[in-house]
Amino acid sequence: MTLEEYLGTLAGKTVAVIGVGVSNTPLIRLLRGAGIAVTACDKKDREALGSLAEELEAIGCALRLGPDYLEDLQADVIFRTPGLHPKYLEAARRRGSQITSEMEVFFQVCPCPIIAVTGSDGKTTTTTIIAGLLRAAGRTVHLGGNIGHPLLNEAGNIRREDLAVVELSSFQLMTMDRSPAVAVLTNLAPNHLDVHTDMAEYVAAKANIFAHQGTGDRLVTNWDNDLTRELAEQAPGRVEWFTRDALHVPERGCFLKVGTIWYRDGAESRPVLPLEDILLPGVHNVENYMAAICAVQGLVDDETIRGYARTFGGVEHRIELVRTRRGVRWYNDSIASSPSRTMAGLRAFPEKVILIAGGKDKGVSYAPLGPVINDHVKAMVLCGATAGAIRRAAQEAENFQNIPILEVEDYPAAVAAADRLARPGDVVILSPASTSFDRFKNFEERGRVFKDLVLALPE
């Protein structure tokens, strides 16, 4: 089915779009451009939406705003925003509404092969590397999804010979009934348990990335992660593994040997990428490259992979070097909204760092973070609702090193405190281990505020 044909199926139907955000605003414009009756629904009130409310009304869109925006909602088709749990639309489903999403429809109408990436950590970097490798090889790539760029409104211009590379969150995957030709599952760890009913639901959502594959499709996943190794047994297609375990060489996939990433396909093995060619710090980025190398097999040659790795400096807000000042390196890892993500960030550095952390709780345990803090942190500055939980995790760990721990009111105070603690040769990293929603709209805004504060420090 083409995008035009899909829009034709909506002729004469009423459509509700839940959430007036990054992915759904272009969707609303697409639907209205096709002459479809659309009601935009959002828990924000008119004042909070600002000029966007008037813009939507100007193109003929009805608005349903405020805290009761879902009450008695009726429409033939409802597009769910990824962050809304499907249970809140169950009453509408029972009344006969079809529940879908921008990404679900994109999978229906996309004319080219799709490579999709999910996982608890490393999604965006792995997705970006895959797209970058394919572009370096001369392919036309459409990059989007959870990475922040909606693709449905572009589907009409995608050619069969192109490639789509998408990042998918657990929220997007919950109701997906299609899977990509190549699915990448980087890892699994407790995450988003403030939204998901429990860990089982979270894992089941992630499994949807490969659950609907055919026998000719591929799943790329992590041998070293207990959850992904167990989950891959359900894969209907071919499984390719990546591993840092020096004692394990998968039948198909990537492994490490003498400081180099190798790729094996049955009886054939070959060296692909020396670790010294990877600019990004940390063993987790070695895993990201291994996952990407598996995903692009048959599409990108090894020399192109090596050339890309020597020049790719990373993604904003992901262990991003902000500034070197008076011998101190400041890093922005605002994407680290979970303990596991912060643990990976801390392990990326050979030296002990000064950690700025804290934010809003997302319902996961901070206990596993405590030992890693003591092994990799020389001082810690905390702010936000989770400050106490992170402090306790560090202090209650068996290896507690009695490191200095400061609790401050806000980010200006946190940056100032870290600056006082830092000495030439030190690393300061913002890696919150918590969501940003206590103070910021999203992790991007949090990271930008941090960067502005660091850049404003006097020489």
LINVEN-V739609 format. One record per residue. PSI is psi in whole degrees, -180 to 180 (* if undefined). BURIAL is I if it has 24 or more other ideal C-beta (glycine too) atoms within 12 Angstrom, else O. Layout:
[[PSI:BURIAL] [PSI:BURIAL]]
This chain:
[[133:O] [167:O] [-43:I] [-42:O] [-40:O] [-46:I] [-33:I] [-31:O] [-17:O] [-3:I] [129:O] [-1:O] [158:I] [139:I] [134:I] [137:I] [118:I] [121:I] [117:I] [79:I] [-157:I] [-47:I] [-28:I] [-22:I] [-47:I] [-34:I] [-45:I] [-44:I] [-38:I] [-47:I] [-44:I] [-35:I] [-24:O] [7:I] [21:O] [139:I] [121:I] [135:I] [122:I] [126:I] [132:I] [143:I] [-17:I] [150:I] [177:O] [-39:O] [-41:O] [-34:O] [-26:I] [-138:O] [-20:O] [-34:I] [-46:I] [-39:O] [-42:O] [-40:I] [-33:O] [-27:O] [10:I] [19:O] [132:I] [152:I] [142:I] [100:I] [162:I] [178:O] [-22:O] [24:O] [-19:I] [-7:I] [125:O] [35:O] [130:I] [127:O] [154:I] [-40:I] [133:I] [124:I] [117:I] [136:I] [144:I] [-36:I] [-4:I] [120:I] [135:I] [-23:I] [-26:O] [-10:I] [9:I] [-38:O] [-41:O] [-38:I] [-43:O] [-27:O] [-3:O] [1:O] [141:I] [125:I] [128:I] [-167:I] [165:I] [-44:I] [-37:I] [-42:I] [-37:I] [-42:I] [-30:I] [-37:I] [-9:I] [124:I] [-10:I] [166:I] [147:I] [132:I] [123:I] [146:I] [134:I] [179:I] [170:I] [-33:I] [153:I] [3:I] [-54:I] [-43:I] [-44:I] [-44:I] [-44:I] [-41:I] [-45:I] [-49:I] [-41:I] [-41:I] [-43:I] [-41:I] [-39:I] [-26:I] [3:I] [8:O] [151:I] [121:O] [136:I] [109:I] [129:I] [-157:I] [-139:I] [-13:I] [-9:I] [6:I] [111:I] [146:I] [-16:I] [-43:I] [-10:I] [-4:I] [-30:I] [-18:O] [5:O] [134:I] [159:O] [-32:O] [-4:O] [179:I] [139:I] [131:I] [118:I] [143:I] [134:I] [130:I] [166:I] [-33:I] [-41:I] [-35:I] [-17:I] [-40:I] [14:I] [138:I] [16:O] [153:I] [157:I] [168:I] [-38:I] [119:I] [132:I] [122:I] [102:I] [-43:I] [174:I] [134:I] [159:I] [129:I] [151:I] [30:I] [-2:I] [-16:I] [-48:I] [149:I] [-42:O] [-179:O] [-35:O] [-41:O] [-40:I] [-47:I] [-40:I] [-38:O] [-46:I] [-37:I] [-21:I] [-18:I] [-25:I] [-8:I] [-28:I] [16:I] [160:I] [176:O] [-22:O] [-1:O] [171:I] [143:I] [128:I] [123:I] [179:I] [114:I] [-30:I] [-8:I] [121:I] [-41:O] [-44:I] [-35:I] [-40:I] [-41:O] [-34:I] [-17:I] [-21:O] [-5:I] [129:I] [-23:O] [-162:I] [139:I] [131:I] [136:I] [156:I] [145:I] [146:I] [1:I] [111:O] [-18:O] [-2:O] [126:O] [112:I] [156:I] [-37:O] [128:I] [-163:I] [145:I] [169:I] [140:I] [118:I] [53:O] [23:O] [144:I] [123:I] [155:I] [134:I] [137:I] [93:O] [-122:O] [-13:O] [128:O] [148:O] [149:O] [138:I] [-52:I] [113:I] [138:O] [-29:I] [-16:O] [-10:I] [118:I] [-31:I] [136:I] [152:I] [146:I] [-25:I] [-30:I] [-24:I] [-44:I] [-42:I] [-42:I] [-40:I] [-43:I] [-44:I] [-41:I] [-43:I] [-43:I] [-32:I] [11:I] [134:I] [-6:O] [-27:I] [132:I] [162:O] [-37:I] [-37:O] [-39:I] [-46:I] [-42:I] [-39:O] [-44:I] [-32:I] [-14:O] [-17:O] [118:I] [2:O] [179:I] [143:I] [141:I] [9:I] [91:I] [51:I] [123:I] [117:I] [-43:I] [147:I] [119:O] [124:I] [39:O] [3:O] [129:I] [129:I] [127:I] [142:I] [110:I] [48:I] [-23:I] [-21:I] [83:I] [12:I] [156:I] [-41:I] [-36:I] [-41:I] [-39:I] [-43:I] [-40:I] [-42:I] [-38:I] [-10:I] [-16:I] [138:I] [-27:O] [161:O] [143:I] [167:I] [119:I] [131:I] [122:I] [171:I] [155:I] [-138:I] [142:I] [141:I] [21:I] [21:I] [162:I] [139:I] [-2:I] [-43:O] [-23:I] [-29:I] [-54:I] [-36:I] [-39:I] [-47:I] [-29:I] [-27:I] [0:I] [134:I] [-22:I] [152:I] [136:I] [123:I] [144:I] [162:I] [177:I] [-27:I] [5:I] [-47:I] [-41:O] [-40:I] [-41:I] [-47:I] [-39:O] [-41:I] [-45:I] [-27:I] [-4:O] [146:I] [-27:O] [25:O] [129:O] [8:O] [41:O] [152:I] [130:I] [120:I] [137:I] [129:I] [172:I] [-41:O] [-177:I] [-41:I] [-42:O] [-35:O] [-45:I] [-41:I] [-41:I] [-44:I] [-37:I] [-38:I] [-33:O] [-29:I] [144:I] [160:O] [133:O] [-11:O] [160:I] [130:I] [128:I] [130:I] [113:I] [85:I] [-25:I] [19:I] [161:I] [168:I] [-3:I] [-2:O] [-29:O] [-20:I] [161:I] [-36:O] [178:O] [-27:I] [-46:I] [-42:O] [-47:I] [-40:I] [-40:I] [-45:I] [-47:I] [-42:I] [-41:O] [-41:I] [-43:I] [-23:O] [-10:O] [135:I] [151:O] [*:O]]
